[in-house]
Amino acid sequence: MTERTRLKWAAAMVLTVLVVAGIVAIVLAYPWFAVSVIGLREECEAGAFGDQFGAVNALFSGLAFAGVIIAIALQLQELRYQRRDLSLTRTVLEQQEAELSRQAKVMQRQSFEDSFFHLLDLFRQSRDDLVWEKREIRIEDGEVRVKRRDSRLTGSQAINQTYVDFTRYFRRVNEVRPETSLADIVDTFFDNHMSAVYAQYFRILYHAFKYLSEFSDFEIDPATKYRYARIARAHLSNAEVLLLSYNCIGTVGGRKFAALYREFRLGDNLPKDHLIVRSHVDSLLDH
C-alpha cells in the first residue's frame, strides 16, 4: 500500500467516524434538548418538533452512506494496486527464474568443459608417456618375429615411428601372406607390437569422444558437439589420425571407436598421401 493510499484510507475512516459520532450524539442529546431547551412536555409536541429535523436525519444518513461508498471505492483501488503489485512481483520472479536457469546452464557447461578438457590433458600426458623401442621385424618360416634394439623415442616422435613400423609390417605381411585381411593385420600389430602404454593412450582418447557424444546434462546441439570434437581433433598429428583410422578397422577399434570416428568425422582431415595403400581410403572412411 502506497503512502498516498494510506492517507486517503485514513481520511475516509475519520470522516465516517465523525459522521457516526455526530448521529449518535444527536440521538442521545435530543431528549434533553427537547425538554430543557425548547421546553416541550407533551409527546405530540415533541414529535412535531422532531419531525422538523427529518431533513437533517436524511443528510446524516446520506453522509453515512457516502462514507461507506468512499470506503468501498478505496478498497477497490487498493485491490487494483495489489493486483498490479502481484503482476510486477510475478514478472520479477519469472525474470529471476530465467536468470537462475541461465546460470544453471552456464555452470553445467562449465562443468562439462572442465571434465572434457581434463580428459584432453590426460590424453596429452599419456602421449608424452609413449615410448617407442626400435624393433627389427623379420618373417621366418611364415611367422613374424620381432627383435628389440637399443633405441628409444618418446611422445610424438614415438607415434610417428610407430606408424612407420606399422607401414613396414603391413608391407612385409602382404608380401608373404597376401591373402591376410587388413583387419587381421591391424589386430596382430596392435596386439603384439604396441606396448600397454598405447592401449591407455587410445583408451583415454576414446573416453574423451565418448563423453562428448553421451553428454546430456544440458542442451548441446550436434553442431556444438562437433566444435568441441574439432578442438580435440586439433591435438592429433597426421600419424595419430592415421593410426587411429587403421585402429578403427581392427576388431577392438571397430567395435568401440568406429561409431565415434564416424559421428565426429575424424577422417575429414585424413592425410591420404600418407596411407600405406591409396585404396585404403575407402576402408578407413567407410568402416
N, C-alpha and C positions, 0 to 999 in steps of 0.2 A: 504494500500500500504506500503510495507516494505521500509526501508532506501536504500537498495541496488537497488531496482526497481526505486525509485525516482532518484537516481544518474544516472542510465542508461538512463532514460527518459530525464533528463536534458542534458546529453551529446549528445544524438541524436538530440535534439532540437537545441543545439548550433551549431552542425555540419551542420544541414540543413540550419540554418540562415546564417552561414558563406558562404556556397556554393551559396545560392541565392544572398547574398550580393555581392559576387565576380562576379557572372554572370552579375548582374545589373551594377556593377562598370565598367566592361569591355565594356559592350554595350554603356554606357554613355561616356566612355573615348576614344572609338575607333575613332570617327571623329577627335577629337583634336590630337590624336596620329598620325593618318594617314597624317594629313595636316602639323602639326607643327614639328613633329619629323622626319617623313620619307620624308616629302615634296611632297606628292602626290597631283596632281592638277586635273588630268583628272579622270573621273568616271571609265574609263576602268582600269586605273592603280590602283585605289582604290579597284575596285572589285577583281582584280587579287591578290592584297595584302591580302585582306580579306579572299580569298579562302585558303590562306596558313594556316589560323587558324581554318580550318574545324575540324581538329583532336582535337584541344583544345575545340572547342564547343561541340564535341561529348563527350569529357571527362567530361566537366562540366554537360552535360545532364545526363551522366551515374551516376555522383556523386549525382545529384539531385534525380534521380530515386532510387539510393541506399538509400538515406536519407528517401525517402518515404517508401521503403521496411523495413528499420530498425524501423521506427515509427510504421508500421503495426505489425511487429514482437513483439515489446514491448507492443503494445496494446493487442495482443493475449495472451502474457504472463501475462499481468495484469488481463485479463479476467479469465485465469486459476487460478490465485491467488484469485480472487474474488469468483470464484466457490468453491474453497477449503475453503475459509473463511465462505461462506454461509453454506457449508456442516458441518463445525465444529460448527457454530452457531446453526444450526438445531439440531445437536446431543446434544449440551448443553441444548437447550430448551426442547428437549424430556426428558433428564435426570431430568431437573428441574420440568417438568410436572409430571413425575413419582414420584419424591420426594414429590411434593405437594399432589399428590393423596395418597401416603402412609401416610403423615402427617394427611390428612383429615380423613383417615380410623382410624388412631390412636386416633384422637380427638373424632370421633364418638363412637369408642369402649369405650373410657374413659367416655364419656357422658352416654353411656348405663350402664357401671359398676357403675357409681355414683348413677344413678337412681335405679338400681336393688338392690344394697347393702343398699341404703337408705330405700327401702321397707323392706328389711330384718331387718334393725334396728327398723323400726316401728313395725314389727311383734314381735321382741323380747320384745319391750316395752309393746306392747299390751298383751303379755303373762304374763309379770311381773304384769300387772294390773288386771289379772284374780283373782277373789275371789270365793272361794267355801264356802258355808254355809251348815252346817250339816242339813240334812233333814231326816225325818222319813217317809218312804213310806209305806202306807197301802192300801189294797184293800178292800173296804167296799161296799157291795151290787153290786159287779161287777164294781165298779168305783175306779180308782186310786186316792188316796188322799195323799198329801204331807204336812208334818208339818216341820217347820223350828226349828232348835235348835241353841243354843248359842255356836257355834263353827265355826271358820273361818280358811281357808287355802288360801294361795296366790301362784301365779306363777306356777311353775312346780308341786308343791305339789297339787295345786288345779286341775290341769289336771289329775294327777294320781288318785285322789279321785273321780273326775267326771267319769272316766272310770269305777271305782269300782261301783259307783252308777248306771251307765248305765247297767252294768252286772247284778246287783241285780234287777233292774227294768225289764230287759228283762225276767229274770227267773220267776219273780212273775207274769208278764202278761202272759207268756207262760203257767204257771200253771193254771191260772184262765180262760184264753181265748186262748187255743192252736191254734185256727184257725186264730189268728191275724198274718198277714204277717210281715216279718222282716222290710219291708219298712214302714209300718204303725207304728210299734214300734219306729223306728228311728225318724219318723216325730213327734210323740207325745212327745218323750223325749226331742228332740232338741227344740221343740216349747214351751213346758210348763215347763221344768225343768232346763233350762240353761238361765242364765241372758243375757241381751243385750250386755254385755261386750264380751261374747263368740261369738256373731254374728260379732262384729267388728274384733275379733281375726281371725275368719275364712275368713272374707271379705278381710283383708289385705293379708293373705296367698294366697287367690285366685288371687288377683290382681298381686302379685309378679310373680306367674307362668303364668298368662295370659300375662303380659308384656313381659316375656321371650318368650312365644310362638308366639306373634304377632310382635315382634320387627323385622323391615326390613330396617332400615336406612343404614345398611351396610351388606355386605355378611357375614352371620353367619350360618355355616352348622349345621345340626342336631346333629352331634357328639359334637360340641362346646356348643350348647344349653344344651345338656344332661349333660355336665360337670358343667355348671352353676346350673342346676337343682340338681345335686348331692350336690353342696355346700349348696343350700337351704334345701335340704332334711336332710343334716347332722345336721341341727338345730332342728330337730324333735326328740323327745323322743319316746320310744315304745308306750306309752299311747297316744301320739299325733297322731302317724301313725294309731293306731287302731281307735281312734275317727274319724280321717279324712276318713278312709276307710269306716266305718259304715255310716258316714255322706253322702258319695257319693251314698249310696243305697237309701237314702231318696229322697223326691220329689225335694227339693231345690238343695241339693248337686248333685243329679243325673242329674239335668238339666244343671247345670253350671260347677261343678268341675270334674265330672266324665271323661270328654274328656281330661282334663289336667292330671288327675290321670293316664290315660292310656298312654298319649303321653310321659310323663316323667317317667313312670314306677315306680310310687311312692310306689307301693305294692311289689317291689322286696325284700325289707327288712322287709316285714310284719312279725311280731313275731307271728307265727301261734300257738305256745304253749299257748299264752295268749288270744286266741279267746274265745268268750263266748261258742260257739259250734264249734267243729272242722270242721263240714261240711260247715260252713260259708265261708271257704277259697275260694271255687269256686264262690260264690256270690260276694265276695269282689274283686276278681281278674278279674272277667268277666263282671262286671257291666259297 
